[in-house]
Amino acid sequence: MGTIIKNAKIVNEGKIFESDILIKNKIISKIDSTISAKHHTIYDAQGSYLIPGVIDDQVHFREPGLTHKANIYTESRAAVAGGITSYMEMPNTNPQTLTEDLLNDKILIGKNTSLANFSFFFGASNDNLDEVLKVDFKTCPGLKIFMGSSTGNMLVDNFTTLNNIFSKCDGLIATHCEDEQTIRNNISLAKKQFGQNIPFDYHPIIRSREACYKSSELAVGLAKKYNTRLHVLHISTKEELELFSNQISLEEKRITSEVCIHHLTFIDSDYKKLGPWIKWNPAVKTKNDREALWEGLLDGHLDIIASDHAPHTIEEKQQSYLNAPSGGPLVQHFLLIMLEHMSNGKIELVDIVNKMCHAPAKCFNIEKRGFVREGYFADLVLFNNNSIHEVTKKNILYKCGWSPFEGQILNHKITHTFVNGNLVYNNGKFNEEKMGDLLTFKR
């Protein structure tokens, strides 16, 4: 017995077309204009759009060790409600994912509690190269290097260590690029001016464009020197775009890049009103930067859109500038906000699907996901564009209980999310009988 989705507007590989889909044993078995079969469960899409499940290549779900903010169950639940069927989670948990055993511990948590498909980045430090060289990059998306502030000892600022990692690691390296010394100097100057009461709108001055460019330039230079497979996370400035190429296909690129939903949405003047709620690293920059990021996204300099979901509690975020942590919850509203940008003429639906579904699958060589294709896993999302609703604390699913988009009116609604053919989310109701699968990578 399988499942048939009928009367859907399928958005896939640059086209929008009406078709039915047959799902059997986790897999898209058939795509045809009319499919009929006995003893199958039938869902009538009634003209709703059907897209491949979103693949989010950068989330922080806080487990283990930081579960007062979030955990893999709560955040994966919010993710599937937001149309995300697969994610790649970051290593700055407690303990940090710096050994093979700790990576396996997280995989076990994922198998037991994640409603979406999952994978976990391995972390780099200044002294764990031996562990890095043990990683199986067929089940791990890549090595995460914090070339800027992070928790514990995950700041990799030793140039010899960076050379060793870039020259010896045979997997994808993903970097958070902000120059630490530049940031420290800027904090010192801000303290001289404001003492401990630094205003939040100084965040993009402290975590400056110079800090971003200097670090990204270093990472790209090392990757070119050693022909390393490099993916630079959350680009935030116009200047950084020149470090990346749009002259070759994504499949051919050795150096790729990502932009995040908040850098496409907010600008530095928003800090006056929203303060800690939009404090991210890297910081939101100027309107000119935001427009350049949109242009770079559409012309191919930027390859992927991600959320960088990084929840903190309301109490943590309400602290002063120097004490309020950076990051915010985003997975539930990630796709919906991009659909609002579509409605406002910033991007076409086929391009959203390309940058949020197809491109992550290509960039990370994910096996049989990211497309609506026969023989691929049935990770599918249905949404419509006639359901007006507001983001409020009552409908937020994050464990931390808040969103930077509170008060935003949304004109689209995600109605169904299938993970491996299993209908996990159905108009506000969850089916938690089956968990997601560990992602595998064709490398």
Residue pairs with C-beta under 8 A, 6 or more apart in sequence:
1 39
1 40
1 41
2 22
2 23
2 24
2 25
2 29
2 37
2 40
2 41
2 421
3 22
3 23
3 24
3 40
3 41
3 42
3 43
3 378
3 418
3 421
3 423
4 20
4 21
4 22
4 23
4 35
4 36
4 37
4 40
4 41
4 42
4 43
5 20
5 21
5 23
5 43
5 45
5 50
5 380
5 382
6 20
6 35
6 42
6 43
6 44
6 45
7 18
7 20
7 44
7 45
7 46
7 47
8 18
8 19
8 20
8 21
8 45
8 47
8 48
8 49
8 50
8 382
9 16
9 17
9 18
9 45
9 47
9 48
9 49
9 50
10 16
10 17
10 18
10 19
10 21
10 31
10 49
10 50
10 51
10 372
11 49
11 50
11 51
11 349
11 350
11 353
12 51
12 52
12 353
12 371
12 372
12 373
13 358
13 371
14 350
14 354
15 350
16 49
16 349
16 350
18 33
19 31
19 32
19 33
20 31
20 32
20 33
20 34
20 35
21 28
21 30
21 31
21 35
21 50
21 372
21 378
21 380
22 28
22 29
22 30
22 31
22 32
22 35
22 37
22 40
23 29
23 378
23 418
23 421
24 421
25 421
26 377
26 378
26 420
26 421
26 422
27 375
27 376
27 377
27 378
27 421
28 372
28 373
28 374
28 375
28 376
28 377
28 378
28 380
29 374
30 374
31 372
31 373
31 374
43 382
43 416
43 423
45 382
47 384
48 382
48 383
48 384
48 415
49 349
49 382
49 383
49 384
49 385
50 372
50 380
50 381
50 382
51 83
51 353
51 357
51 372
51 380
51 381
51 383
52 85
52 353
52 357
52 358
52 369
52 370
52 371
52 372
52 379
52 380
52 381
53 83
53 84
53 85
53 86
53 357
53 369
53 379
53 380
53 381
53 417
53 418
53 419
54 82
54 83
54 84
54 85
54 86
54 334
54 335
54 356
54 357
54 381
55 84
55 85
55 86
55 87
55 88
55 356
55 357
55 360
55 361
55 366
55 369
55 370
56 79
56 84
56 86
56 87
56 88
56 306
56 307
56 309
56 331
56 334
56 356
56 360
57 87
57 88
57 141
57 174
57 231
57 258
57 304
57 306
57 360
57 363
57 364
58 88
58 90
58 174
58 233
58 234
58 258
58 260
58 306
58 307
58 308
58 309
59 75
59 79
59 87
59 88
59 89
59 90
59 307
59 308
59 309
59 310
59 331
60 70
60 89
60 90
60 92
60 308
60 309
60 310
60 311
60 327
61 70
61 71
61 72
61 75
61 76
61 87
61 89
61 309
62 69
62 70
62 71
62 75
62 93
62 311
63 70
63 71
63 72
63 93
63 106
63 109
64 93
64 94
64 95
64 105
64 106
64 109
65 93
65 94
65 95
66 93
66 94
68 313
69 311
69 312
69 313
69 316
69 399
69 400
70 311
70 329
70 398
70 399
70 400
71 113
71 399
72 89
72 109
72 110
72 113
72 114
72 118
73 113
73 114
73 115
74 397
74 398
74 399
75 309
75 311
75 329
75 331
75 398
75 399
76 87
76 113
76 114
76 115
76 116
76 118
76 436
77 115
77 397
77 430
78 329
78 331
78 332
78 397
78 398
79 87
79 115
79 116
79 309
79 331
79 332
80 115
80 116
80 417
80 419
80 424
80 425
80 430
81 332
81 397
81 414
81 417
81 425
81 428
81 430
82 331
82 332
82 333
82 334
82 335
82 336
82 414
83 334
83 335
83 336
83 381
83 383
83 414
83 417
84 116
84 307
84 331
84 334
84 335
85 116
85 117
85 369
85 379
85 380
85 381
85 417
85 418
85 419
85 436
86 116
86 117
86 118
86 119
86 366
86 369
86 379
86 436
86 439
87 116
87 117
87 118
87 119
87 331
88 119
88 120
88 121
88 141
88 142
88 364
88 439
89 106
89 118
89 119
89 120
89 121
90 121
90 123
90 144
91 97
91 98
91 120
91 121
91 122
91 123
91 144
91 154
92 123
92 144
92 146
92 150
92 151
92 152
92 154
93 106
94 151
94 152
95 102
96 102
96 123
96 125
96 151
96 152
96 153
96 154
97 103
97 106
97 120
97 121
97 122
97 123
98 122
98 123
98 124
98 125
98 128
98 131
98 154
99 128
99 131
100 131
100 134
100 135
103 120
103 122
103 135
103 140
106 120
107 118
107 120
107 139
107 438
110 118
110 120
110 435
110 436
110 438
111 435
111 438
112 435
113 435
114 435
114 436
115 419
115 424
115 430
115 432
115 435
115 436
116 419
116 424
116 436
117 369
117 377
117 379
117 419
117 420
117 436
117 437
117 438
117 439
118 436
118 437
118 438
118 439
119 139
119 140
119 141
119 438
119 439
119 441
120 140
120 141
121 140
121 141
121 142
121 143
121 144
121 174
122 131
122 132
122 135
122 140
122 142
122 143
122 144
123 143
123 144
123 154
124 132
124 143
124 144
124 145
124 146
124 154
124 156
124 161
124 165
125 153
125 154
125 156
126 153
126 155
126 156
126 157
126 158
126 161
127 153
127 161
129 161
129 164
129 165
129 168
132 143
132 165
132 168
132 169
133 168
133 169
135 143
135 171
137 170
137 171
137 172
137 441
137 443
138 440
138 441
138 442
138 443
139 438
139 439
139 440
139 441
140 171
140 441
141 172
141 174
141 364
141 439
141 441
142 171
142 172
142 173
142 174
142 231
142 364
143 165
143 169
143 171
143 172
143 173
143 174
144 174
144 175
144 176
145 156
145 162
145 165
145 173
145 174
145 175
145 176
145 219
146 154
146 155
146 156
146 175
146 176
147 155
147 156
147 157
147 162
147 175
147 176
147 177
147 178
147 179
147 180
147 215
147 218
147 219
148 155
148 176
148 177
148 178
148 179
148 180
148 183
148 211
148 215
148 281
149 155
149 178
149 180
149 183
149 281
150 176
155 180
156 162
156 165
157 180
162 218
162 222
163 222
165 173
166 173
166 222
166 223
166 225
166 226
166 228
166 230
167 226
167 228
169 228
171 229
171 443
172 229
172 230
172 231
172 364
173 223
173 228
173 229
173 230
173 231
174 230
174 231
174 232
174 233
175 215
175 216
175 219
175 230
175 231
175 232
175 233
176 233
176 234
176 281
177 212
177 215
177 216
177 218
177 219
177 232
177 233
177 282
178 207
178 211
178 212
178 215
178 281
178 282
179 210
179 211
179 212
179 214
179 215
179 218
182 208
182 210
182 211
182 214
183 206
183 207
183 208
183 211
186 205
186 206
186 207
186 208
186 211
187 206
187 322
190 198
190 202
190 205
190 206
191 198
194 202
196 320
196 322
197 320
197 321
198 206
198 320
198 321
198 322
199 271
199 321
200 271
200 275
200 276
200 279
200 321
200 324
201 268
201 269
201 271
201 272
202 321
203 271
203 279
203 283
203 284
203 321
204 268
204 271
204 283
204 284
204 285
204 286
206 283
207 281
207 282
207 283
209 236
209 237
209 239
209 285
209 289
211 282
212 235
212 236
212 237
212 239
212 240
212 282
213 237
213 239
213 240
216 232
216 235
216 240
216 243
217 243
219 230
219 232
220 230
220 232
220 243
220 244
220 255
222 228
222 230
223 229
223 230
223 254
223 255
224 255
227 254
228 254
229 254
230 254
230 255
230 256
231 255
231 256
231 257
231 258
231 363
232 240
232 243
232 244
232 255
232 256
232 257
232 258
233 258
233 306
233 308
234 258
234 259
234 260
234 263
234 280
234 282
234 306
234 308
235 241
235 244
235 257
235 258
235 259
235 263
235 293
235 296
235 302
236 263
236 282
236 283
236 284
236 285
236 289
236 293
237 282
237 285
237 289
237 292
238 288
238 289
238 292
238 293
240 257
241 292
241 293
241 296
241 301
241 302
243 255
243 257
244 255
244 256
244 257
244 296
244 301
244 302
245 253
245 255
245 301
246 296
246 299
246 300
246 301
250 256
250 303
250 359
250 362
250 363
251 362
253 303
256 303
256 304
256 363
257 301
257 302
257 303
257 304
258 302
258 303
258 304
258 305
258 306
259 293
259 296
259 297
259 302
259 304
259 305
259 306
260 280
260 305
260 306
260 307
260 308
261 305
261 306
261 307
261 308
261 330
261 334
261 337
261 338
262 278
262 280
262 284
262 308
262 328
262 330
262 404
263 282
263 284
263 285
263 289
263 290
263 293
264 290
264 293
264 294
264 297
264 305
264 341
264 346
265 290
265 337
265 341
266 274
266 278
266 284
266 290
266 404
267 284
267 285
267 286
267 287
267 289
267 290
268 283
268 284
268 285
268 286
268 287
269 287
270 278
270 284
271 278
271 279
271 284
274 404
276 317
276 318
276 319
276 321
276 324
277 317
277 328
277 402
277 404
278 284
278 328
278 404
279 317
279 321
279 324
279 325
279 326
279 327
279 328
280 308
280 310
280 326
280 327
280 328
281 326
281 327
293 302
294 346
294 347
296 302
297 305
297 347
297 355
298 347
298 351
303 355
303 359
303 363
304 355
304 356
304 359
304 360
304 363
305 338
305 352
305 355
305 356
306 360
307 330
307 331
307 334
308 327
308 330
309 328
309 329
309 330
309 331
309 334
310 326
310 327
310 328
310 329
310 330
311 327
311 328
311 329
311 398
311 399
311 400
312 325
312 327
312 328
312 400
313 400
314 400
314 401
314 402
316 324
316 325
317 324
317 325
317 328
317 402
318 324
328 403
328 404
329 396
329 398
329 400
329 402
329 403
329 404
330 403
330 404
331 398
332 396
332 397
332 398
332 403
333 391
333 403
333 405
333 408
333 410
335 352
335 356
335 381
335 383
335 414
336 410
336 412
336 414
337 405
337 408
337 410
338 347
338 352
338 356
339 349
339 352
339 383
339 385
339 410
339 411
339 412
340 408
340 410
340 411
340 412
341 347
342 348
342 349
342 352
343 385
343 411
343 412
357 370
357 371
358 370
358 371
360 366
360 370
361 369
361 370
361 371
362 370
364 441
365 441
365 442
365 443
366 439
366 440
366 441
366 442
367 439
367 440
367 441
367 442
368 375
368 376
368 377
369 376
369 377
369 379
369 439
370 376
370 379
372 380
377 420
377 421
377 437
378 418
378 420
378 421
379 418
379 419
379 420
380 416
380 417
380 418
381 414
381 416
381 417
381 418
382 414
382 415
382 416
382 417
383 412
383 413
383 414
383 415
384 412
384 413
384 415
385 411
385 412
386 411
386 413
387 411
387 412
387 413
388 409
388 410
388 411
389 395
389 409
389 410
389 413
390 407
390 408
390 409
390 410
391 403
391 405
391 406
391 407
391 408
391 410
392 406
392 407
393 401
393 402
393 406
396 402
396 403
396 406
414 425
415 426
415 427
416 423
416 425
416 426
416 427
417 423
417 424
417 425
418 424
419 434
419 436
420 434
420 436
420 437
422 431
422 433
422 434
423 431
424 430
424 431
424 432
424 434
425 431
